[in-house]
Amino acid sequence: MKTSPLQQLKFHRRSELRRRTPGVESKQMDFREHASLTGTALQRWFIAQLQDSAAVACLWLVGLLIIRVPWAPLWAVLAALFQFIPHFGPVMALCGPAVAAGISGGFMRLIYVLILYAVVAVTDGLVLQPYLMKRTAKVPIWASILAPIVLGMVFSFWGVLLAPPLLAVVYAYRARLRQQEH
């Protein structure tokens, strides 16, 4: 691939600047490095989100089968899909099984579905998500619990929505800076 004289001059200036300034080359990141680091962090967050959705679907499926709610596999798949929508998704995942349980088994089965929802929500929010974020995106457990709360207070819905991927990116840059220091 042939480069233009203007591109060669720009490259020459950058390499001269790096040669004249000791230590600058290791500390500067170009756009590609930023995009790669951010892309990798978001990819790891997305993998953690997929694993979380699968785990939530399994919890719903086992619980709904035990309670004997009709169409339990359908409700579990919908719960996995709705898991990608913060705060509203789990509530939307509750609607179908609650209606099916209320119609098929009466008030007591509906109460059992509500209890199952509480168990799934607490297990997901306090155990699964923080653990998966720590394992795949290298975000500490305390940060993945506190950041959505704090950002939710400051930026409302958008803070809660953007907290997990933002944490993944911030901790990826933090790891890169620590790696450069050593």
SULZI-V263798 format. One record per residue. PHI is phi in radians with two decimals (NA if undefined). D_FIRST is the distance of its C-alpha to the first C-alpha in Angstrom with 2 decimals. Layout:
phi: [PHI;PHI]
d_first: [D_FIRST;D_FIRST]
This chain:
phi: [NA;-1.54;-1.83;-1.37;-1.03;-1.14;-1.13;-1.12;-1.14;-1.08;-1.10;-1.09;-1.09;-1.10;-1.20;-1.11;-1.08;-1.18;-1.21;-1.33;-1.85;-1.18;1.42;-1.26;-1.07;-1.36;-1.68;-1.53;-2.09;-1.54;-1.05;-1.09;-1.15;-1.08;-1.11;-1.16;-1.12;-1.15;-1.07;-1.13;-1.11;-1.21;-1.13;-1.12;-1.09;-1.12;-1.10;-1.09;-1.16;-1.12;-1.13;-1.11;-1.11;-1.14;-1.15;-1.13;-1.07;-1.12;-1.07;-1.08;-1.08;-1.08;-1.09;-1.22;-1.19;-1.13;-1.31;1.19;-1.53;-1.06;1.03;-0.99;-1.07;-1.10;-1.13;-1.19;-1.14;-1.11;-1.10;-1.11;-1.20;-1.23;-1.09;-1.30;-1.70;-1.14;1.13;-1.42;-1.03;-1.07;-1.19;-1.13;-1.19;-1.33;-1.02;-1.07;-1.09;-1.14;-1.15;-1.10;-1.20;-1.11;-1.31;-1.46;-2.23;1.52;-1.13;-1.16;-1.16;-1.08;-1.08;-1.12;-1.16;-1.13;-1.14;-1.05;-1.03;-1.09;-1.13;-1.12;-1.11;-1.21;-1.08;-1.20;-1.24;-1.84;-2.13;-1.13;-1.06;-1.08;-1.15;-1.18;-1.14;-1.19;-1.29;-1.69;-1.76;1.05;-1.73;-1.05;-1.04;-1.08;-1.24;-1.31;-1.55;-1.40;-1.06;-1.09;-1.18;-1.16;-1.16;-1.16;-1.22;-1.42;-1.99;1.03;-1.03;-1.16;-1.13;-1.20;-1.15;-1.63;-1.05;-1.09;-1.18;-1.13;-1.06;-1.04;-1.20;-1.06;-1.28;-1.20;-1.15;-1.08;-1.13;-1.15;-1.14;-1.14;-1.16;-1.17;-1.19;-1.73]
d_first: [0.00;3.77;6.55;9.94;12.97;14.63;12.20;12.47;16.19;16.59;15.03;17.26;20.24;19.91;19.72;22.62;24.63;24.26;25.27;28.24;29.48;30.63;30.21;28.03;24.89;26.90;28.51;25.72;23.86;20.83;20.64;18.87;21.68;24.29;23.07;22.93;26.36;27.89;26.54;27.92;31.21;31.60;30.82;33.55;35.89;35.37;36.15;39.27;40.23;39.93;42.06;44.54;44.85;45.49;48.11;49.81;49.92;51.59;54.10;54.95;55.28;57.60;59.65;60.04;60.99;63.62;64.98;64.83;63.04;62.22;58.59;57.52;54.17;53.22;54.14;52.15;48.96;49.50;50.08;46.73;44.98;47.03;46.23;42.93;45.00;46.47;50.26;50.83;49.26;51.86;54.63;53.29;53.16;56.84;58.08;57.83;59.51;62.14;63.16;63.17;65.22;67.62;68.28;68.54;70.28;71.81;71.76;71.66;68.50;66.90;67.85;66.27;62.98;63.10;63.75;60.83;58.61;59.77;59.10;55.59;54.74;56.04;54.49;51.09;51.15;52.66;51.55;48.70;46.22;46.61;46.41;43.30;41.54;42.47;41.35;37.99;36.90;38.79;40.89;44.45;47.26;49.05;46.03;45.45;49.13;49.59;46.37;47.02;50.59;49.74;46.86;49.12;51.79;49.48;47.21;49.36;47.65;44.09;44.67;45.80;42.98;40.20;41.84;40.57;36.82;37.11;38.87;36.17;33.51;35.85;36.72;33.11;32.45;35.76;34.84;31.54;33.54;36.11;33.55;32.15;35.73;36.48]
